[in-house]
Amino acid sequence: MAAYGFAGIFLKFLVDSPYMWWPYSVLNVSFYRMLHEVEVRPKGQSTRLQFFILVSVSSFAYHIIPNYFFPSIATLSFICWIWKNSVTAQQIGSGLHGLGIGSFSLDWSIISSFLGNPLIIPMFSVINTMVGFIIITYIIAPIAYWTNSYGAKRFPFFSNHIFDINGQPYDISRFVGKDVTDSQHAYNSHSNIYLSVFFVYSIGFQLGAETATLTHFILFHS
């Protein structure tokens, strides 16, 4: 009900206003117009439908190589290749469990999976997101991890799982199927729940982003 309430409150400002255009909505509108509108082909050029078919075939031919025939080229981490047995190298160079420095991907779905498609959203939004991502991922989180803030080195650098005090995956089977009293006793006798340092900061800044959104709206659009 809260979501419907907010939708009604901000309908006038975020939906009806011509200034509040949404890039992903514009993409959908353009796609449906391409499918349903009759378009006369310009001389020496292609229609939008023909261009869409050409891009779709090219995208399929490109993606089938890293996704099915040669998955190992989806992400390339040269630092991890050079120092295979170094934990620090994995934390720095791994694109899956580390900072991804020196790594790059040939798979577009991986490039656009976390922060969205940079070809759709405006450049100022891309830059704003990139700056915040760099500050959190490459400055704040590494400093907290390598200074061992709150015992951060006991846990993986990047992980969205929960851990016990020894850095092992938390065994929730100790509490499943038990009543409240037994579950509380088992929890107290086992360990508190711990999170990786990056997961903690990501949750904190996501909650802060909601407050920042409301504050920005009040200051600039009220």
C-alpha positions as CSV (number, residue, x, y, z in Angstrom):
1,M,0.0,0.0,0.0
2,A,2.9,2.4,0.7
3,A,4.1,2.0,-2.9
4,Y,0.7,2.9,-4.3
5,G,0.5,5.8,-1.9
6,F,3.8,7.2,-3.1
7,A,2.8,6.6,-6.7
8,G,-0.3,8.8,-6.2
9,I,1.6,11.5,-4.3
10,F,4.3,11.9,-6.9
11,L,2.2,11.3,-10.0
12,K,1.9,14.9,-10.8
13,F,5.6,15.6,-10.4
14,L,7.3,12.4,-11.7
15,V,4.9,11.1,-14.4
16,D,2.7,13.9,-15.7
17,S,5.4,16.6,-15.9
18,P,6.9,16.8,-19.4
19,Y,10.3,17.6,-17.7
20,M,10.5,14.2,-16.0
21,W,11.3,12.0,-19.0
22,W,12.7,8.6,-18.3
23,P,15.4,7.2,-20.6
24,Y,14.3,3.6,-20.4
25,S,10.7,4.6,-21.1
26,V,11.8,6.5,-24.2
27,L,13.6,3.3,-25.3
28,N,10.4,1.2,-25.0
29,V,8.4,3.8,-26.8
30,S,10.9,3.9,-29.7
31,F,10.9,0.1,-29.8
32,Y,7.1,-0.2,-30.1
33,R,6.9,2.6,-32.6
34,M,9.5,0.8,-34.7
35,L,7.4,-2.4,-34.6
36,H,4.0,-1.0,-35.3
37,E,4.4,2.2,-37.4
38,V,4.6,2.0,-41.1
39,E,7.8,3.7,-42.3
40,V,8.8,4.7,-45.8
41,R,12.3,3.6,-46.5
42,P,14.5,6.7,-47.3
43,K,16.5,6.4,-50.5
44,G,19.9,4.9,-49.8
45,Q,19.1,4.2,-46.2
46,S,17.5,1.6,-44.0
47,T,14.3,1.8,-42.0
48,R,14.3,1.5,-38.2
49,L,13.0,-2.1,-38.4
50,Q,15.8,-3.1,-40.9
51,F,18.4,-1.5,-38.6
52,F,16.9,-3.3,-35.6
53,I,17.1,-6.7,-37.4
54,L,20.7,-6.0,-38.5
55,V,21.7,-5.1,-34.9
56,S,19.9,-8.1,-33.5
57,V,21.7,-10.5,-35.8
58,S,25.1,-8.9,-35.1
59,S,24.5,-9.0,-31.4
60,F,23.5,-12.6,-31.5
61,A,26.7,-13.4,-33.5
62,Y,28.8,-11.5,-31.0
63,H,27.3,-12.9,-27.8
64,I,27.2,-16.5,-28.8
65,I,31.0,-16.7,-28.7
66,P,31.6,-15.6,-25.1
67,N,28.4,-17.1,-23.7
68,Y,28.5,-20.6,-25.3
69,F,31.6,-21.4,-27.3
70,F,34.3,-19.6,-25.3
71,P,33.0,-18.5,-21.8
72,S,36.5,-17.9,-20.5
73,I,36.8,-14.7,-22.6
74,A,33.8,-13.2,-20.9
75,T,36.0,-11.6,-18.3
76,L,39.8,-11.3,-18.6
77,S,41.8,-10.7,-15.4
78,F,45.5,-10.4,-16.2
79,I,46.7,-9.8,-12.7
80,C,45.0,-13.0,-11.6
81,W,46.7,-14.9,-14.4
82,I,50.2,-13.6,-13.5
83,W,49.9,-14.2,-9.7
84,K,47.6,-17.2,-9.6
85,N,48.3,-18.1,-5.9
86,S,48.3,-14.6,-4.4
87,V,45.2,-13.7,-2.4
88,T,46.0,-10.0,-2.7
89,A,46.3,-10.3,-6.4
90,Q,42.9,-12.0,-6.5
91,Q,41.4,-9.2,-4.3
92,I,42.8,-6.5,-6.6
93,G,42.4,-8.0,-10.1
94,S,39.4,-10.4,-9.9
95,G,36.3,-9.0,-11.5
96,L,34.1,-11.4,-9.6
97,H,35.6,-11.4,-6.1
98,G,37.8,-8.3,-6.1
99,L,38.3,-4.8,-7.3
100,G,38.6,-5.8,-11.0
101,I,41.7,-3.6,-11.6
102,G,43.3,-4.6,-14.8
103,S,40.3,-6.7,-15.8
104,F,38.0,-6.1,-18.7
105,S,35.1,-8.0,-20.3
106,L,34.1,-8.8,-23.8
107,D,30.5,-9.6,-22.8
108,W,28.2,-6.6,-23.0
109,S,25.7,-8.2,-20.6
110,I,28.4,-8.2,-17.9
111,I,29.4,-4.6,-18.6
112,S,25.8,-3.4,-18.3
113,S,24.5,-5.8,-15.6
114,F,25.1,-3.8,-12.5
115,L,25.0,-0.1,-13.4
116,G,22.6,-0.3,-16.3
117,N,23.1,0.4,-20.0
118,P,25.3,3.5,-20.5
119,L,24.0,4.0,-24.0
120,I,20.5,4.7,-22.7
121,I,20.8,6.9,-19.7
122,P,22.1,10.5,-20.0
123,M,25.8,11.2,-19.7
124,F,25.5,13.3,-16.5
125,S,23.8,10.3,-14.8
126,V,26.6,8.0,-16.1
127,I,29.3,10.3,-14.7
128,N,27.4,10.8,-11.4
129,T,27.1,7.0,-10.9
130,M,30.7,6.3,-12.0
131,V,32.1,8.9,-9.5
132,G,30.0,7.5,-6.6
133,F,31.0,3.9,-7.6
134,I,34.7,4.8,-7.7
135,I,34.6,6.6,-4.3
136,I,32.9,3.6,-2.6
137,T,34.6,0.7,-4.4
138,Y,38.1,2.0,-4.9
139,I,38.6,4.4,-2.0
140,I,36.3,3.9,1.0
141,A,35.9,0.1,0.9
142,P,39.6,-0.8,0.3
143,I,40.7,1.6,3.1
144,A,38.3,0.0,5.5
145,Y,39.3,-3.5,4.5
146,W,43.1,-3.1,4.5
147,T,43.1,-1.2,7.8
148,N,41.1,-4.1,9.1
149,S,38.3,-2.0,10.4
150,Y,36.0,-4.0,12.7
151,G,37.9,-7.2,11.7
152,A,37.1,-6.8,8.0
153,K,40.0,-9.0,6.8
154,R,38.3,-12.1,8.4
155,F,35.7,-12.0,5.6
156,P,35.8,-11.8,1.8
157,F,36.2,-8.4,0.3
158,F,33.2,-8.7,-2.0
159,S,30.3,-10.9,-0.8
160,N,26.6,-10.6,-0.1
161,H,26.6,-13.7,2.1
162,I,26.5,-13.8,5.9
163,F,29.4,-15.1,8.0
164,D,30.2,-16.1,11.6
165,I,32.9,-14.7,13.7
166,N,35.6,-17.0,12.2
167,G,34.8,-15.9,8.6
168,Q,33.0,-19.1,7.7
169,P,29.6,-19.1,6.0
170,Y,26.9,-18.8,8.6
171,D,25.2,-22.1,9.4
172,I,21.5,-21.2,9.6
173,S,20.5,-24.8,9.9
174,R,21.2,-24.4,13.6
175,F,18.0,-22.3,13.9
176,V,15.7,-23.6,11.2
177,G,12.8,-25.6,12.5
178,K,13.3,-24.6,16.1
179,D,11.0,-22.5,18.4
180,V,11.9,-19.0,19.3
181,T,13.5,-19.9,22.7
182,D,15.7,-22.6,21.2
183,S,16.6,-20.4,18.2
184,Q,17.7,-17.5,20.4
185,H,19.8,-19.9,22.6
186,A,21.4,-21.5,19.6
187,Y,22.2,-18.0,18.1
188,N,23.7,-16.8,21.3
189,S,25.9,-19.9,21.7
190,H,27.1,-19.8,18.1
191,S,28.1,-16.4,16.7
192,N,26.7,-13.0,15.7
193,I,26.0,-12.4,12.0
194,Y,28.8,-10.6,10.1
195,L,28.8,-9.0,6.6
196,S,31.7,-8.2,4.2
197,V,32.9,-4.7,4.3
198,F,31.7,-3.8,0.8
199,F,28.3,-5.2,1.5
200,V,28.0,-3.1,4.6
201,Y,28.9,0.1,2.7
202,S,26.7,-0.8,-0.2
203,I,23.7,-1.2,2.1
204,G,24.5,2.0,4.0
205,F,24.8,4.1,0.9
206,Q,21.7,2.6,-0.7
207,L,19.7,3.7,2.3
208,G,21.4,7.1,2.2
209,A,20.5,7.4,-1.5
210,E,16.8,7.2,-0.7
211,T,17.1,10.1,1.8
212,A,19.2,12.0,-0.7
213,T,16.5,11.5,-3.4
214,L,13.8,13.0,-1.2
215,T,16.1,15.8,-0.1
216,H,17.0,16.6,-3.8
217,F,13.4,16.6,-4.7
218,I,12.4,19.0,-1.9
219,L,15.3,21.4,-2.6
220,F,15.1,21.6,-6.4
221,H,11.5,20.6,-7.3
222,S,9.2,21.8,-4.6
